[in-house]
Amino acid sequence: MKLDALRHADFSKLSAAVTDWSEMVEKLSVLKEDARSQLKGKADKADWTGLNAAVTREFVAKTAGRVRRRPHPGLLDPQHPQGHP
């Protein structure tokens, strides 16, 4: 790609992608809290017994634990203070 092509490129779609990504980060944050407080919390308090109880608790704990990381806010936004060079 030539330098002039980059200089005159339309980066509006990239800006929209940054906005979409930021919105998704917020949604994932809410999902993480829901998984931790509702899903795992309810499973821990449930009065289950037997083999299914152990298997189900383990599955819920693993599932809730997978929703834990928050994507880097500057991943797509070079103007972000912590954005990548």
Secondary structure, DSSP 8 states (H G I E B T S, - for coil): --HHHHHT---HHHHHHHHHHHHHHHHHHHHHHHIIIIIIHHHHH----SHHHHHHHHHHHHHHHHS-----TTSS-TTSTT---
